[in-house]
């Protein structure tokens, strides 16, 4: 797989999701014995940012595709990200069942996935044939092995 991408035959993308929060929840603290502790609690509502990203680092110029998501990342959002940003399918996941006639990704690609539950959901894995028809192949890493997923370092 990696060799095919280094030869320029196909693209190899590593996919992952992550979340950021500028305010960490503090449920406890240290204090001197007999001192009453007051922990200031900030409003954490709507402060979290979720990000979907894909890394292709096999070409001469590494390519990092990403999008910020305001809501929870689910299998449908991942599928749309793959169709829109990686496959560059006009219309995204909505057009996956019926892509434009004769449309196919310029160069085929393999998408490396970890074992997150959303990657195994029927919504995401169900349209495997349709993804293959537009030039996107899925490759799942073994359980508990994040090291081969090169985007984990980013």
TORKOL-4160 file (C-alpha; in steps of 0.2 Angstrom, whole numbers, padded with zeros to 4 digits, m for minus):
154
<pt num="1" X="0000" Y="0000" Z="0000"/>
<pt num="2" X="0013" Y="0013" Z="0005"/>
<pt num="3" X="0024" Y="0007" Z="m0009"/>
<pt num="4" X="0010" Y="0010" Z="m0022"/>
<pt num="5" X="0008" Y="0028" Z="m0015"/>
<pt num="6" X="0027" Y="0032" Z="m0015"/>
<pt num="7" X="0027" Y="0026" Z="m0034"/>
<pt num="8" X="0013" Y="0038" Z="m0037"/>
<pt num="9" X="0000" Y="0025" Z="m0042"/>
<pt num="10" X="m0012" Y="0029" Z="m0028"/>
<pt num="11" X="m0014" Y="0041" Z="m0013"/>
<pt num="12" X="m0013" Y="0035" Z="0004"/>
<pt num="13" X="m0023" Y="0045" Z="0018"/>
<pt num="14" X="m0023" Y="0042" Z="0036"/>
<pt num="15" X="m0040" Y="0047" Z="0045"/>
<pt num="16" X="m0043" Y="0052" Z="0063"/>
<pt num="17" X="m0055" Y="0063" Z="0073"/>
<pt num="18" X="m0050" Y="0073" Z="0089"/>
<pt num="19" X="m0058" Y="0086" Z="0100"/>
<pt num="20" X="m0051" Y="0101" Z="0109"/>
<pt num="21" X="m0058" Y="0111" Z="0124"/>
<pt num="22" X="m0050" Y="0127" Z="0130"/>
<pt num="23" X="m0058" Y="0124" Z="0147"/>
<pt num="24" X="m0053" Y="0108" Z="0156"/>
<pt num="25" X="m0066" Y="0102" Z="0169"/>
<pt num="26" X="m0059" Y="0103" Z="0186"/>
<pt num="27" X="m0067" Y="0092" Z="0199"/>
<pt num="28" X="m0054" Y="0092" Z="0213"/>
<pt num="29" X="m0039" Y="0101" Z="0219"/>
<pt num="30" X="m0026" Y="0101" Z="0233"/>
<pt num="31" X="m0026" Y="0112" Z="0248"/>
<pt num="32" X="m0020" Y="0114" Z="0266"/>
<pt num="33" X="m0029" Y="0104" Z="0279"/>
<pt num="34" X="m0043" Y="0115" Z="0286"/>
<pt num="35" X="m0044" Y="0127" Z="0271"/>
<pt num="36" X="m0060" Y="0128" Z="0262"/>
<pt num="37" X="m0056" Y="0126" Z="0243"/>
<pt num="38" X="m0067" Y="0135" Z="0230"/>
<pt num="39" X="m0064" Y="0129" Z="0212"/>
<pt num="40" X="m0070" Y="0141" Z="0199"/>
<pt num="41" X="m0080" Y="0133" Z="0186"/>
<pt num="42" X="m0081" Y="0141" Z="0169"/>
<pt num="43" X="m0096" Y="0138" Z="0158"/>
<pt num="44" X="m0090" Y="0124" Z="0146"/>
<pt num="45" X="m0106" Y="0124" Z="0135"/>
<pt num="46" X="m0102" Y="0125" Z="0117"/>
<pt num="47" X="m0083" Y="0128" Z="0120"/>
<pt num="48" X="m0078" Y="0111" Z="0113"/>
<pt num="49" X="m0071" Y="0110" Z="0095"/>
<pt num="50" X="m0071" Y="0093" Z="0086"/>
<pt num="51" X="m0060" Y="0091" Z="0071"/>
<pt num="52" X="m0059" Y="0078" Z="0057"/>
<pt num="53" X="m0043" Y="0076" Z="0048"/>
<pt num="54" X="m0034" Y="0066" Z="0034"/>
<pt num="55" X="m0015" Y="0066" Z="0031"/>
<pt num="56" X="m0007" Y="0061" Z="0015"/>
<pt num="57" X="0012" Y="0062" Z="0018"/>
<pt num="58" X="0018" Y="0051" Z="0004"/>
<pt num="59" X="0020" Y="0064" Z="m0010"/>
<pt num="60" X="0033" Y="0077" Z="m0012"/>
<pt num="61" X="0022" Y="0089" Z="m0002"/>
<pt num="62" X="0012" Y="0082" Z="0013"/>
<pt num="63" X="m0006" Y="0086" Z="0012"/>
<pt num="64" X="m0017" Y="0089" Z="0028"/>
<pt num="65" X="m0035" Y="0090" Z="0025"/>
<pt num="66" X="m0046" Y="0095" Z="0040"/>
<pt num="67" X="m0063" Y="0102" Z="0045"/>
<pt num="68" X="m0069" Y="0108" Z="0061"/>
<pt num="69" X="m0086" Y="0101" Z="0067"/>
<pt num="70" X="m0097" Y="0110" Z="0079"/>
<pt num="71" X="m0107" Y="0095" Z="0084"/>
<pt num="72" X="m0103" Y="0077" Z="0088"/>
<pt num="73" X="m0093" Y="0067" Z="0075"/>
<pt num="74" X="m0103" Y="0053" Z="0069"/>
<pt num="75" X="m0102" Y="0040" Z="0055"/>
<pt num="76" X="m0112" Y="0051" Z="0043"/>
<pt num="77" X="m0101" Y="0066" Z="0046"/>
<pt num="78" X="m0085" Y="0055" Z="0043"/>
<pt num="79" X="m0093" Y="0048" Z="0027"/>
<pt num="80" X="m0097" Y="0065" Z="0020"/>
<pt num="81" X="m0079" Y="0071" Z="0025"/>
<pt num="82" X="m0072" Y="0057" Z="0015"/>
<pt num="83" X="m0083" Y="0060" Z="0000"/>
<pt num="84" X="m0081" Y="0079" Z="0000"/>
<pt num="85" X="m0063" Y="0082" Z="0005"/>
<pt num="86" X="m0054" Y="0066" Z="0000"/>
<pt num="87" X="m0064" Y="0059" Z="m0015"/>
<pt num="88" X="m0069" Y="0077" Z="m0020"/>
<pt num="89" X="m0085" Y="0070" Z="m0026"/>
<pt num="90" X="m0096" Y="0084" Z="m0031"/>
<pt num="91" X="m0111" Y="0085" Z="m0019"/>
<pt num="92" X="m0102" Y="0075" Z="m0006"/>
<pt num="93" X="m0110" Y="0059" Z="0002"/>
<pt num="94" X="m0127" Y="0064" Z="m0005"/>
<pt num="95" X="m0121" Y="0060" Z="m0022"/>
<pt num="96" X="m0112" Y="0044" Z="m0017"/>
<pt num="97" X="m0126" Y="0032" Z="m0023"/>
<pt num="98" X="m0127" Y="0041" Z="m0040"/>
<pt num="99" X="m0111" Y="0050" Z="m0044"/>
<pt num="100" X="m0110" Y="0060" Z="m0060"/>
<pt num="101" X="m0109" Y="0048" Z="m0075"/>
<pt num="102" X="m0092" Y="0043" Z="m0078"/>
<pt num="103" X="m0085" Y="0052" Z="m0063"/>
<pt num="104" X="m0071" Y="0044" Z="m0053"/>
<pt num="105" X="m0057" Y="0051" Z="m0042"/>
<pt num="106" X="m0042" Y="0057" Z="m0052"/>
<pt num="107" X="m0031" Y="0044" Z="m0044"/>
<pt num="108" X="m0037" Y="0030" Z="m0033"/>
<pt num="109" X="m0034" Y="0031" Z="m0014"/>
<pt num="110" X="m0033" Y="0020" Z="0001"/>
<pt num="111" X="m0040" Y="0027" Z="0017"/>
<pt num="112" X="m0032" Y="0020" Z="0033"/>
<pt num="113" X="m0044" Y="0019" Z="0048"/>
<pt num="114" X="m0042" Y="0015" Z="0066"/>
<pt num="115" X="m0055" Y="0005" Z="0076"/>
<pt num="116" X="m0066" Y="0019" Z="0082"/>
<pt num="117" X="m0084" Y="0013" Z="0082"/>
<pt num="118" X="m0089" Y="0026" Z="0069"/>
<pt num="119" X="m0078" Y="0018" Z="0057"/>
<pt num="120" X="m0087" Y="0001" Z="0059"/>
<pt num="121" X="m0104" Y="0008" Z="0058"/>
<pt num="122" X="m0116" Y="0003" Z="0044"/>
<pt num="123" X="m0118" Y="0021" Z="0039"/>
<pt num="124" X="m0099" Y="0022" Z="0035"/>
<pt num="125" X="m0094" Y="0004" Z="0030"/>
<pt num="126" X="m0111" Y="0000" Z="0021"/>
<pt num="127" X="m0107" Y="0010" Z="0005"/>
<pt num="128" X="m0090" Y="0001" Z="0003"/>
<pt num="129" X="m0094" Y="m0004" Z="m0015"/>
<pt num="130" X="m0100" Y="0014" Z="m0019"/>
<pt num="131" X="m0084" Y="0021" Z="m0012"/>
<pt num="132" X="m0074" Y="0008" Z="m0022"/>
<pt num="133" X="m0083" Y="0013" Z="m0038"/>
<pt num="134" X="m0077" Y="0031" Z="m0036"/>
<pt num="135" X="m0059" Y="0026" Z="m0032"/>
<pt num="136" X="m0059" Y="0026" Z="m0012"/>
<pt num="137" X="m0053" Y="0010" Z="m0003"/>
<pt num="138" X="m0055" Y="0007" Z="0016"/>
<pt num="139" X="m0041" Y="m0001" Z="0026"/>
<pt num="140" X="m0044" Y="m0005" Z="0044"/>
<pt num="141" X="m0029" Y="m0006" Z="0056"/>
<pt num="142" X="m0029" Y="m0020" Z="0069"/>
<pt num="143" X="m0036" Y="m0016" Z="0086"/>
<pt num="144" X="m0026" Y="m0006" Z="0099"/>
<pt num="145" X="m0012" Y="m0002" Z="0086"/>
<pt num="146" X="m0013" Y="0017" Z="0083"/>
<pt num="147" X="0006" Y="0018" Z="0079"/>
<pt num="148" X="0004" Y="0014" Z="0060"/>
<pt num="149" X="m0009" Y="0028" Z="0059"/>
<pt num="150" X="0003" Y="0042" Z="0054"/>
<pt num="151" X="m0010" Y="0056" Z="0058"/>
<pt num="152" X="m0009" Y="0052" Z="0076"/>
<pt num="153" X="0007" Y="0061" Z="0078"/>
<pt num="154" X="m0002" Y="0077" Z="0072"/>
